[in-house]
Amino acid sequence: MKPTRLLTTATLAALILIWGTTWAAIRVSLRGIPPITGVALRFAIASAVLLALVPFFGVKLGRSRIERRLWLANGLLTFAIPYSILYWAEQSVPSGLAAVLYATYPLMLALMAHVLLPEERLTLWKIAGVLIGFAGVAVIFSEDFRALGGPGVLAAALFLLICPLCAALGSVLVKRWGEGIHPLSITAMPMLITAVLTGVLSRLVESGHEVTFGAAPVLALLYLAVMGSAVTFTLYFWLLKHQTATAMGLITYAIPVIAVTVGTLFFDEPFTLRIVLGAALVLVGVAVAMRKRDA
């Protein structure tokens, strides 16, 4: 059933609000849990929650070959590769700079959709809107650009660009071949695959790292697993069935605005004119990209 405009708006708002807080939550979880181990635990918990709901919703898993192929593709491209790199990079790359780099996602998504989704051809308005929105995110976090000169930050930042590239390809593949596949299937099974792959990887590369399950890291991990993964990605892939991939990608621009607001309200971070101007550019960029006709 196609969602109403009100339900669509409410779902998008929930995605933006929750994902806007996950940048800080990742930082907190890394205080006691090594990065790859954190990814494995996050998606193990998330997949367990979703798989427990499968019988309740009467979902039949793995009914077709394309569904099973999408499990592997989505597991690698949307979860395993991007989040392993993201967690590793956030040890040295400031959250703001990571948000700017990840904000290349809508541009990569729009380009891939142009090639792989015939109904989502690029227009001048889309290109202009995506670029304006990216400029807004860059303005918001412009002060973090100075960190690029730090030891190891530039290399980690460049490596982090793999995250939005893989995630964009994953969303386009699901949009093209995921018709008729339940969102729980396209979310739970890829997360389970991710948990297994990153669990094995964590034992290989982090076996000597100390894991401290303090209250703050554990609460952050649970929040990332349940709200930041199980709930949000199920809603995202459900809504992706009814919206264009390019339009869904644009929510990435609003997420840093929420992240900055959280920092201002709860971490005493300054709220400056730079943030206001950047947020305004984000809103303009989304509005321009969502125009119905080209110039």
C-alpha positions as CSV (number, residue, x, y, z in Angstrom):
1,M,0.0,0.0,0.0
2,K,1.4,3.4,-1.0
3,P,1.9,5.6,2.1
4,T,0.1,8.9,2.5
5,R,1.9,12.1,2.3
6,L,1.6,12.6,6.0
7,L,3.0,9.1,6.7
8,T,5.8,9.7,4.2
9,T,6.7,13.0,5.9
10,A,6.6,11.5,9.4
11,T,8.8,8.6,8.3
12,L,11.4,10.9,6.7
13,A,11.4,13.0,9.8
14,A,12.0,10.0,12.0
15,L,14.9,8.8,9.8
16,I,16.5,12.2,9.9
17,L,16.1,12.7,13.6
18,I,17.5,9.2,14.5
19,W,20.3,9.1,12.0
20,G,21.2,12.7,13.0
21,T,22.2,11.4,16.5
22,T,24.1,8.3,15.4
23,W,27.3,10.2,14.6
24,A,27.6,11.1,18.3
25,A,26.5,7.6,19.4
26,I,29.3,6.0,17.4
27,R,31.8,8.2,19.1
28,V,30.5,7.1,22.5
29,S,30.5,3.4,21.6
30,L,34.1,3.6,20.4
31,R,35.2,4.6,24.0
32,G,35.0,1.0,25.1
33,I,34.3,-1.2,22.0
34,P,36.8,-1.6,19.1
35,P,35.4,-0.4,15.7
36,I,35.0,-3.7,13.8
37,T,33.7,-5.4,17.0
38,G,31.3,-2.6,17.4
39,V,30.0,-3.1,13.8
40,A,29.6,-6.8,14.4
41,L,27.7,-6.4,17.6
42,R,25.5,-3.6,16.3
43,F,24.3,-5.6,13.3
44,A,24.0,-8.9,15.3
45,I,21.6,-7.2,17.7
46,A,19.7,-5.4,14.9
47,S,19.3,-8.6,12.8
48,A,18.2,-10.6,15.8
49,V,15.5,-8.0,16.5
50,L,14.3,-8.0,12.9
51,L,14.4,-11.8,12.5
52,A,12.3,-12.1,15.6
53,L,9.6,-10.0,13.8
54,V,9.6,-12.1,10.7
55,P,7.1,-14.8,11.9
56,F,4.9,-12.1,13.4
57,F,4.6,-10.4,10.0
58,G,4.4,-13.7,8.1
59,V,7.3,-12.9,5.9
60,K,8.7,-15.8,3.8
61,L,12.5,-15.4,3.4
62,G,14.6,-16.3,0.4
63,R,11.8,-17.2,-2.0
64,S,13.7,-16.2,-5.1
65,R,17.3,-16.2,-6.4
66,I,17.3,-12.4,-6.8
67,E,16.2,-12.0,-3.2
68,R,19.1,-14.1,-2.0
69,R,21.5,-12.2,-4.3
70,L,20.3,-8.9,-2.9
71,W,20.9,-10.2,0.6
72,L,24.6,-10.5,-0.2
73,A,24.9,-7.3,-2.3
74,N,23.0,-5.2,0.3
75,G,25.0,-6.8,3.2
76,L,28.3,-5.9,1.6
77,L,27.5,-2.6,0.0
78,T,25.1,-1.0,2.5
79,F,26.4,-2.4,5.8
80,A,29.6,-4.4,6.0
81,I,32.0,-2.3,3.9
82,P,30.7,1.3,4.7
83,Y,30.2,0.8,8.4
84,S,33.5,-1.0,9.0
85,I,35.3,1.9,7.3
86,L,33.2,4.5,9.0
87,Y,33.8,3.1,12.5
88,W,37.5,2.8,11.8
89,A,37.8,6.3,10.3
90,E,35.9,8.0,13.1
91,Q,38.9,7.1,15.4
92,S,40.9,9.9,13.6
93,V,38.4,11.8,11.5
94,P,36.2,14.4,13.3
95,S,32.5,13.6,13.2
96,G,31.8,16.9,11.3
97,L,34.4,16.1,8.6
98,A,33.0,12.5,8.3
99,A,29.5,14.0,7.8
100,V,30.7,16.2,5.0
101,L,32.5,13.3,3.3
102,Y,29.4,11.1,3.6
103,A,27.3,13.9,2.2
104,T,28.7,13.1,-1.2
105,Y,26.3,10.2,-1.0
106,P,23.3,12.0,-2.8
107,L,25.6,13.0,-5.7
108,M,26.9,9.4,-6.1
109,L,23.4,8.1,-5.8
110,A,22.0,10.5,-8.4
111,L,24.8,9.5,-10.9
112,M,24.2,5.8,-10.4
113,A,20.5,6.2,-10.6
114,H,20.9,8.0,-13.9
115,V,22.7,5.0,-15.3
116,L,20.9,2.1,-13.7
117,L,17.3,3.5,-13.2
118,P,15.8,4.7,-16.4
119,E,13.0,6.6,-14.6
120,E,15.5,8.7,-12.6
121,R,17.4,10.6,-15.2
122,L,19.5,13.5,-14.1
123,T,18.1,17.0,-14.8
124,L,19.8,20.4,-14.4
125,W,17.6,21.0,-11.3
126,K,18.7,17.8,-9.7
127,I,22.3,18.4,-10.3
128,A,22.1,22.0,-9.0
129,G,20.1,21.0,-6.0
130,V,22.5,18.2,-5.0
131,L,25.5,20.5,-5.4
132,I,23.8,23.3,-3.4
133,G,22.9,20.9,-0.6
134,F,26.5,19.5,-0.4
135,A,27.8,23.1,-0.2
136,G,25.4,23.7,2.7
137,V,26.8,20.6,4.6
138,A,30.4,21.8,3.8
139,V,29.6,25.3,5.2
140,I,28.2,23.8,8.4
141,F,31.3,21.8,9.1
142,S,33.9,24.0,7.4
143,E,35.9,24.4,10.7
144,D,36.7,20.7,10.7
145,F,38.5,21.0,7.4
146,R,41.5,22.2,9.3
147,A,41.8,18.7,10.7
148,L,42.8,17.4,7.3
149,G,46.4,18.4,8.0
150,G,46.5,16.2,11.1
151,P,48.5,13.0,11.1
152,G,46.7,10.2,9.3
153,V,43.5,12.2,8.9
154,L,43.8,12.9,5.2
155,A,44.4,9.3,4.3
156,A,41.5,8.2,6.5
157,A,39.2,10.9,5.1
158,L,39.9,9.8,1.5
159,F,39.4,6.1,2.4
160,L,36.1,7.1,4.0
161,L,34.7,8.2,0.6
162,I,34.3,4.5,-0.1
163,C,31.4,4.5,2.3
164,P,29.0,6.7,0.3
165,L,30.1,5.1,-2.9
166,C,29.1,1.6,-1.7
167,A,26.0,2.7,0.0
168,A,24.8,4.5,-3.1
169,L,25.3,1.5,-5.2
170,G,23.5,-0.7,-2.6
171,S,20.4,1.6,-2.6
172,V,20.2,1.7,-6.4
173,L,20.4,-2.1,-6.6
174,V,17.6,-2.5,-4.1
175,K,15.5,0.0,-5.9
176,R,16.0,-1.7,-9.2
177,W,15.7,-5.4,-8.2
178,G,13.9,-5.2,-4.8
179,E,10.4,-4.9,-6.1
180,G,8.1,-7.4,-4.2
181,I,10.7,-8.2,-1.6
182,H,9.6,-7.4,2.0
183,P,11.6,-4.7,3.8
184,L,12.3,-7.1,6.7
185,S,14.0,-9.5,4.3
186,I,16.1,-6.8,2.5
187,T,17.2,-5.5,5.9
188,A,17.4,-8.4,8.4
189,M,19.3,-10.9,6.3
190,P,21.9,-8.4,5.0
191,M,22.5,-7.3,8.6
192,L,23.0,-10.9,9.7
193,I,25.5,-11.4,6.9
194,T,27.3,-8.3,8.0
195,A,27.4,-9.4,11.6
196,V,29.0,-12.7,10.6
197,L,31.5,-11.2,8.2
198,T,32.6,-8.4,10.6
199,G,32.6,-10.8,13.5
200,V,35.1,-13.0,11.8
201,L,37.1,-9.9,10.7
202,S,37.1,-8.5,14.3
203,R,38.6,-11.7,15.6
204,L,41.4,-11.5,13.0
205,V,42.4,-7.9,13.4
206,E,41.1,-6.9,16.9
207,S,41.8,-10.0,19.0
208,G,44.3,-8.1,21.1
209,H,42.1,-5.1,21.7
210,E,40.4,-4.6,25.1
211,V,36.6,-4.5,25.1
212,T,35.1,-2.4,27.9
213,F,31.3,-2.8,28.3
214,G,30.8,0.4,30.3
215,A,27.3,1.8,30.7
216,A,27.8,4.6,28.1
217,P,29.3,2.4,25.3
218,V,26.6,-0.3,25.8
219,L,23.7,2.1,25.8
220,A,25.2,3.7,22.7
221,L,25.6,0.3,21.0
222,L,21.9,-0.7,21.8
223,Y,20.7,2.6,20.5
224,L,22.7,2.2,17.3
225,A,21.5,-1.4,16.9
226,V,17.8,-0.9,17.5
227,M,17.0,2.6,16.6
228,G,19.9,3.5,14.3
229,S,19.8,0.2,12.4
230,A,16.8,-2.1,12.8
231,V,14.1,0.6,12.9
232,T,15.6,3.1,10.5
233,F,16.8,0.8,7.7
234,T,13.5,-1.1,7.6
235,L,11.6,2.2,7.3
236,Y,14.2,3.4,4.7
237,F,13.9,0.3,2.4
238,W,10.1,0.3,2.8
239,L,9.9,4.0,1.7
240,L,12.4,3.4,-1.1
241,K,9.8,1.2,-2.8
242,H,7.5,4.3,-3.1
243,Q,10.0,7.1,-3.6
244,T,12.8,7.7,-6.1
245,A,16.3,6.7,-4.9
246,T,17.5,10.2,-5.6
247,A,14.9,11.8,-3.4
248,M,15.6,9.3,-0.5
249,G,19.3,10.2,-0.8
250,L,18.6,13.9,-0.2
251,I,17.8,13.1,3.5
252,T,21.5,12.7,4.0
253,Y,21.8,16.5,3.8
254,A,19.4,17.1,6.6
255,I,21.1,14.6,9.0
256,P,24.1,16.8,9.7
257,V,21.8,19.7,10.6
258,I,20.3,17.5,13.3
259,A,23.7,16.4,14.4
260,V,24.8,20.0,14.9
261,T,21.6,20.8,16.8
262,V,22.2,17.8,19.1
263,G,25.7,19.0,19.7
264,T,24.4,22.5,20.6
265,L,21.7,21.3,23.0
266,F,23.5,18.5,24.8
267,F,27.3,19.0,24.3
268,D,27.5,22.8,24.7
269,E,28.8,23.2,21.1
270,P,28.5,26.8,19.7
271,F,25.6,27.7,17.4
272,T,27.0,30.1,14.8
273,L,26.0,32.0,11.7
274,R,28.0,29.5,9.7
275,I,25.5,26.8,10.8
276,V,22.5,28.9,10.0
277,L,23.8,29.7,6.5
278,G,24.7,26.0,5.9
279,A,21.3,24.8,7.0
280,A,19.7,27.4,4.7
281,L,21.7,26.1,1.7
282,V,20.7,22.5,2.6
283,L,17.0,23.5,2.5
284,V,17.4,25.4,-0.8
285,G,19.4,22.5,-2.4
286,V,16.7,19.9,-1.4
287,A,13.9,22.2,-2.7
288,V,15.8,22.8,-6.0
289,A,16.5,19.1,-6.5
290,M,12.9,18.1,-5.9
291,R,11.5,20.3,-8.7
292,K,9.3,18.4,-11.0
293,R,10.6,19.8,-14.3
294,D,13.9,20.8,-15.8
295,A,14.8,24.3,-17.0
